[in-house]
Amino acid sequence: MPVPTEASRPGNAELLRGALGLVSGEAVRATARLLDHPRIRELYPEYLVTLHGVVRASVPLMEAARERALALAPGDPVAAGLADYLDEHIDEERDHDEWLLDDLEVVGVARATVLARIPSPTVAHAVGAQYYWVLHHHPVVLLGWIGLLEGYPPQPSTIDTLEARTGWPPDAFRTLRAHAELDQDHGDELFEALDGLPLTEDQSAAIGLNAMTSLRLLATAIDEVAARAAP
């Protein structure tokens, strides 16, 4: 049996896509259950609150990863490349949590109400794991989380269905529609950055593991939104 050469091995981006593909059905099914819920109108604000819990952590997470990457960079080319990528990407993601708060006001949920709520433990679990990877393993593992969030942007047709089924006005969907467009480029940038990093096999495996476990947690968080409408 021939031994794979470096040139024949899958690239880092291809490996991450493959890892996410193994579990992506869980997210698809969770999203379908939410979309098909008979009380989707009242659940949509809850979905935005859950999404806000994820998005509000994006910039702080990347800043923590960049700080650790810069500390490692003098002797670590992977960390140096990661810091360069994060320098640009942090600015691209800034204030997206504010966009969600604007959308929530359209559906009658005040900013102060969102910020005062106890966050979802499932979301806290998913986000908290990122800090563990960054601080106690290697900051490059955060790219699994970023790849999950940005590598698969929401489809305009799904947003159209959501808008039609909820009856909420178009301004309640501004953030979703913005990400349907922006994340196409952001995902390409992420996968290009991944392929440009001299990752070890262990680092690539950790990125994929993080993406897979994070996807399962976020699918659970979506199911929890639907469960709030149970009798």
QUISUL-V851245 format. One record per residue. N is the residue number from 1. RES is the residue in one small letter. PSI is psi as a letter, one per 20 degrees, with the letter a starting at -180 (NA if undefined). OMEGA is omega in degrees with one decimal (none if undefined). D_LAST is the distance of its C-alpha to the last C-alpha in whole Angstrom. Layout:
n=N res=RES psi=PSI omega=OMEGA d_last=D_LAST
n=N res=RES psi=PSI omega=OMEGA d_last=D_LAST
This chain:
n=1 res=m psi=p omega=-178.8 d_last=59
n=2 res=p psi=q omega=178.1 d_last=59
n=3 res=v psi=p omega=-179.9 d_last=58
n=4 res=p psi=p omega=174.4 d_last=56
n=5 res=t psi=r omega=177.5 d_last=57
n=6 res=e psi=g omega=-176.2 d_last=56
n=7 res=a psi=h omega=-175.9 d_last=56
n=8 res=s psi=i omega=179.9 d_last=54
n=9 res=r psi=q omega=178.0 d_last=51
n=10 res=p psi=q omega=176.5 d_last=48
n=11 res=g psi=r omega=-178.8 d_last=48
n=12 res=n psi=g omega=-179.8 d_last=46
n=13 res=a psi=g omega=179.5 d_last=43
n=14 res=e psi=h omega=178.7 d_last=43
n=15 res=l psi=g omega=178.8 d_last=42
n=16 res=l psi=g omega=177.3 d_last=39
n=17 res=r psi=h omega=179.3 d_last=38
n=18 res=g psi=g omega=178.5 d_last=39
n=19 res=a psi=g omega=179.4 d_last=37
n=20 res=l psi=h omega=179.3 d_last=34
n=21 res=g psi=h omega=-179.6 d_last=34
n=22 res=l psi=h omega=-174.6 d_last=33
n=23 res=v psi=j omega=-174.3 d_last=30
n=24 res=s psi=h omega=179.2 d_last=29
n=25 res=g psi=h omega=179.5 d_last=27
n=26 res=e psi=g omega=178.8 d_last=24
n=27 res=a psi=h omega=178.8 d_last=24
n=28 res=v psi=g omega=-179.2 d_last=24
n=29 res=r psi=h omega=178.9 d_last=22
n=30 res=a psi=g omega=178.6 d_last=19
n=31 res=t psi=g omega=179.6 d_last=20
n=32 res=a psi=h omega=178.9 d_last=20
n=33 res=r psi=h omega=178.4 d_last=16
n=34 res=l psi=g omega=-179.1 d_last=16
n=35 res=l psi=h omega=-176.2 d_last=18
n=36 res=d psi=i omega=-176.1 d_last=17
n=37 res=h psi=p omega=-178.2 d_last=13
n=38 res=p psi=i omega=179.7 d_last=12
n=39 res=r psi=k omega=-175.8 d_last=11
n=40 res=i psi=h omega=-179.2 d_last=14
n=41 res=r psi=g omega=-178.8 d_last=16
n=42 res=e psi=h omega=179.5 d_last=14
n=43 res=l psi=h omega=-176.9 d_last=13
n=44 res=y psi=g omega=175.3 d_last=17
n=45 res=p psi=h omega=177.7 d_last=18
n=46 res=e psi=h omega=177.1 d_last=16
n=47 res=y psi=g omega=178.9 d_last=18
n=48 res=l psi=h omega=177.5 d_last=21
n=49 res=v psi=g omega=178.0 d_last=21
n=50 res=t psi=g omega=178.7 d_last=20
n=51 res=l psi=h omega=177.6 d_last=23
n=52 res=h psi=h omega=178.4 d_last=25
n=53 res=g psi=h omega=177.0 d_last=25
n=54 res=v psi=g omega=-171.1 d_last=27
n=55 res=v psi=h omega=-178.7 d_last=29
n=56 res=r psi=h omega=-179.1 d_last=30
n=57 res=a psi=i omega=-171.3 d_last=32
n=58 res=s psi=g omega=-177.4 d_last=34
n=59 res=v psi=g omega=176.4 d_last=37
n=60 res=p psi=h omega=177.7 d_last=37
n=61 res=l psi=g omega=-178.7 d_last=37
n=62 res=m psi=h omega=177.1 d_last=39
n=63 res=e psi=g omega=177.0 d_last=42
n=64 res=a psi=g omega=179.3 d_last=41
n=65 res=a psi=g omega=179.0 d_last=42
n=66 res=r psi=g omega=-179.8 d_last=45
n=67 res=e psi=g omega=179.4 d_last=47
n=68 res=r psi=h omega=179.0 d_last=47
n=69 res=a psi=g omega=178.6 d_last=48
n=70 res=l psi=h omega=178.5 d_last=51
n=71 res=a psi=h omega=-179.1 d_last=52
n=72 res=l psi=i omega=-167.5 d_last=52
n=73 res=a psi=h omega=-175.9 d_last=53
n=74 res=p psi=h omega=179.9 d_last=57
n=75 res=g psi=j omega=-172.1 d_last=57
n=76 res=d psi=n omega=-177.8 d_last=54
n=77 res=p psi=h omega=176.9 d_last=54
n=78 res=v psi=g omega=178.8 d_last=50
n=79 res=a psi=h omega=179.9 d_last=49
n=80 res=a psi=g omega=178.5 d_last=52
n=81 res=g psi=h omega=177.8 d_last=51
n=82 res=l psi=g omega=180.0 d_last=47
n=83 res=a psi=g omega=178.0 d_last=48
n=84 res=d psi=g omega=179.7 d_last=50
n=85 res=y psi=g omega=-177.1 d_last=47
n=86 res=l psi=h omega=177.8 d_last=44
n=87 res=d psi=g omega=-178.6 d_last=47
n=88 res=e psi=g omega=-170.8 d_last=46
n=89 res=h psi=h omega=178.8 d_last=43
n=90 res=i psi=g omega=-179.9 d_last=42
n=91 res=d psi=h omega=179.9 d_last=43
n=92 res=e psi=h omega=-175.3 d_last=41
n=93 res=e psi=i omega=-174.4 d_last=38
n=94 res=r psi=p omega=174.8 d_last=38
n=95 res=d psi=j omega=178.2 d_last=36
n=96 res=h psi=h omega=174.7 d_last=33
n=97 res=d psi=h omega=175.9 d_last=31
n=98 res=e psi=h omega=176.4 d_last=32
n=99 res=w psi=g omega=-179.4 d_last=32
n=100 res=l psi=h omega=176.8 d_last=28
n=101 res=l psi=h omega=175.2 d_last=28
n=102 res=d psi=g omega=179.9 d_last=30
n=103 res=d psi=h omega=179.6 d_last=27
n=104 res=l psi=h omega=176.3 d_last=24
n=105 res=e psi=h omega=178.7 d_last=26
n=106 res=v psi=h omega=-178.9 d_last=26
n=107 res=v psi=j omega=170.5 d_last=22
n=108 res=g psi=j omega=179.6 d_last=23
n=109 res=v psi=o omega=-176.3 d_last=22
n=110 res=a psi=q omega=178.9 d_last=25
n=111 res=r psi=g omega=-176.8 d_last=27
n=112 res=a psi=h omega=178.9 d_last=27
n=113 res=t psi=g omega=179.4 d_last=24
n=114 res=v psi=g omega=-174.7 d_last=23
n=115 res=l psi=h omega=-179.2 d_last=26
n=116 res=a psi=i omega=-176.4 d_last=25
n=117 res=r psi=q omega=172.6 d_last=22
n=118 res=i psi=p omega=-178.4 d_last=22
n=119 res=p psi=q omega=175.2 d_last=22
n=120 res=s psi=p omega=176.4 d_last=20
n=121 res=p psi=h omega=179.0 d_last=22
n=122 res=t psi=g omega=176.3 d_last=22
n=123 res=v psi=g omega=178.2 d_last=24
n=124 res=a psi=h omega=176.8 d_last=26
n=125 res=h psi=g omega=-178.6 d_last=26
n=126 res=a psi=g omega=-178.5 d_last=27
n=127 res=v psi=g omega=-178.9 d_last=30
n=128 res=g psi=h omega=177.6 d_last=31
n=129 res=a psi=h omega=179.8 d_last=32
n=130 res=q psi=g omega=177.7 d_last=34
n=131 res=y psi=h omega=177.9 d_last=36
n=132 res=y psi=g omega=179.1 d_last=37
n=133 res=w psi=g omega=-176.0 d_last=38
n=134 res=v psi=g omega=-171.7 d_last=40
n=135 res=l psi=h omega=-172.2 d_last=42
n=136 res=h psi=i omega=173.8 d_last=42
n=137 res=h psi=e omega=177.3 d_last=43
n=138 res=h psi=p omega=-175.5 d_last=44
n=139 res=p psi=h omega=-178.7 d_last=43
n=140 res=v psi=h omega=-179.1 d_last=43
n=141 res=v psi=h omega=176.8 d_last=40
n=142 res=l psi=h omega=-179.5 d_last=38
n=143 res=l psi=h omega=173.7 d_last=39
n=144 res=g psi=h omega=176.9 d_last=37
n=145 res=w psi=g omega=-179.7 d_last=34
n=146 res=i psi=g omega=178.2 d_last=36
n=147 res=g psi=h omega=177.2 d_last=36
n=148 res=l psi=g omega=-174.8 d_last=32
n=149 res=l psi=h omega=-171.4 d_last=31
n=150 res=e psi=i omega=-178.1 d_last=34
n=151 res=g psi=i omega=-177.4 d_last=36
n=152 res=y psi=m omega=-175.4 d_last=33
n=153 res=p psi=q omega=177.0 d_last=32
n=154 res=p psi=q omega=-179.2 d_last=29
n=155 res=q psi=p omega=177.8 d_last=31
n=156 res=p psi=h omega=-179.9 d_last=31
n=157 res=s psi=h omega=177.5 d_last=30
n=158 res=t psi=g omega=178.9 d_last=27
n=159 res=i psi=h omega=176.5 d_last=27
n=160 res=d psi=g omega=178.9 d_last=28
n=161 res=t psi=g omega=-179.8 d_last=25
n=162 res=l psi=g omega=179.1 d_last=22
n=163 res=e psi=g omega=-179.2 d_last=24
n=164 res=a psi=g omega=-175.6 d_last=24
n=165 res=r psi=h omega=-178.6 d_last=21
n=166 res=t psi=h omega=-175.4 d_last=19
n=167 res=g psi=j omega=176.4 d_last=22
n=168 res=w psi=q omega=-177.3 d_last=23
n=169 res=p psi=r omega=-177.5 d_last=27
n=170 res=p psi=h omega=-178.5 d_last=29
n=171 res=d psi=i omega=177.2 d_last=30
n=172 res=a psi=i omega=-175.4 d_last=26
n=173 res=f psi=j omega=-175.2 d_last=27
n=174 res=r psi=g omega=-177.3 d_last=31
n=175 res=t psi=g omega=178.3 d_last=30
n=176 res=l psi=g omega=-178.5 d_last=29
n=177 res=r psi=h omega=177.6 d_last=32
n=178 res=a psi=g omega=-179.0 d_last=34
n=179 res=h psi=h omega=175.0 d_last=33
n=180 res=a psi=h omega=179.1 d_last=33
n=181 res=e psi=g omega=-174.4 d_last=37
n=182 res=l psi=g omega=-172.6 d_last=38
n=183 res=d psi=i omega=172.7 d_last=36
n=184 res=q psi=g omega=177.3 d_last=39
n=185 res=d psi=g omega=-178.1 d_last=42
n=186 res=h psi=h omega=177.4 d_last=40
n=187 res=g psi=g omega=177.7 d_last=39
n=188 res=d psi=g omega=179.4 d_last=43
n=189 res=e psi=g omega=179.9 d_last=44
n=190 res=l psi=g omega=-177.8 d_last=42
n=191 res=f psi=h omega=175.7 d_last=43
n=192 res=e psi=g omega=178.0 d_last=47
n=193 res=a psi=g omega=178.7 d_last=47
n=194 res=l psi=g omega=-178.1 d_last=45
n=195 res=d psi=i omega=179.1 d_last=48
n=196 res=g psi=i omega=-177.8 d_last=51
n=197 res=l psi=p omega=178.2 d_last=50
n=198 res=p psi=m omega=-175.4 d_last=52
n=199 res=l psi=q omega=167.9 d_last=49
n=200 res=t psi=r omega=177.3 d_last=50
n=201 res=e psi=h omega=179.3 d_last=48
n=202 res=d psi=h omega=178.3 d_last=46
n=203 res=q psi=g omega=178.4 d_last=45
n=204 res=s psi=g omega=179.2 d_last=44
n=205 res=a psi=h omega=179.7 d_last=42
n=206 res=a psi=h omega=176.8 d_last=40
n=207 res=i psi=g omega=178.8 d_last=39
n=208 res=g psi=g omega=178.5 d_last=38
n=209 res=l psi=g omega=178.1 d_last=36
n=210 res=n psi=g omega=-179.3 d_last=35
n=211 res=a psi=g omega=-177.5 d_last=33
n=212 res=m psi=g omega=-179.0 d_last=32
n=213 res=t psi=h omega=178.8 d_last=30
n=214 res=s psi=h omega=178.8 d_last=29
n=215 res=l psi=g omega=-180.0 d_last=27
n=216 res=r psi=g omega=179.2 d_last=25
n=217 res=l psi=g omega=-180.0 d_last=24
n=218 res=l psi=h omega=173.6 d_last=23
n=219 res=a psi=h omega=176.6 d_last=21
n=220 res=t psi=g omega=179.1 d_last=19
n=221 res=a psi=h omega=176.9 d_last=19
n=222 res=i psi=g omega=178.1 d_last=18
n=223 res=d psi=h omega=179.4 d_last=15
n=224 res=e psi=h omega=175.5 d_last=14
n=225 res=v psi=g omega=179.8 d_last=13
n=226 res=a psi=h omega=-178.0 d_last=11
n=227 res=a psi=h omega=-179.3 d_last=9
n=228 res=r psi=i omega=179.0 d_last=8
n=229 res=a psi=j omega=-179.9 d_last=6
n=230 res=a psi=q omega=-179.6 d_last=4
n=231 res=p psi=NA omega=none d_last=0
